[in-house]
Amino acid sequence: MKMLRHVFGDHEQFIIQDSLFHLQIAKASGNPLYSLMIEALRTPLANSISAGLDARDASPGYESIIQLHQHIVDAICDRDPAAAKLAVARHFASATQALQDAAFRSGTAPQN
């Protein structure tokens, strides 16, 4: 979390640190398959993070991402699986919304 905060505002470094955050969580899970999956999806994950950042206003958007990540860390440190599940769900919902917003703005959103 310290590194995410440290690179606040540096798009490329933020992507690197956010990707490393996800990898650290995967390794901490003790599930080797989860770690392998995150490693295998590193490039798509970085692309997704980049698109999500592009869809947000730099300062408040980045701070929102940091807060969502902090909630995940706090829940893990508290050994509270229900809170961790909720924090991850909120993070995924926020990321999904940012990607949908980016697709809509770029004109690449699916048409119904």
Residue pairs with C-beta under 8 A, 6 or more apart in sequence:
1 21
1 66
1 69
1 70
1 73
3 17
3 20
4 14
4 17
4 18
4 21
4 65
4 66
4 69
5 66
6 17
7 13
7 14
7 16
7 17
8 14
8 62
8 63
8 66
9 58
9 59
9 62
11 50
11 53
14 49
14 53
14 62
15 46
15 49
15 50
15 53
16 46
18 49
18 65
18 69
19 42
19 45
19 46
19 49
21 69
22 38
22 45
23 35
23 38
23 39
23 42
25 72
25 76
26 34
26 35
26 37
26 38
27 35
28 76
29 35
38 45
48 95
48 99
51 98
51 99
51 102
52 65
52 95
52 98
52 99
52 102
53 61
53 62
53 65
53 98
54 102
55 61
55 98
55 99
55 101
55 102
55 105
56 62
56 64
56 65
56 98
61 98
64 94
65 94
68 87
68 90
68 91
68 94
69 91
71 83
71 87
71 90
71 91
72 84
72 87
72 88
72 91
74 83
74 87
75 81
75 83
75 84
75 86
75 87
76 84
100 109
103 109
103 110
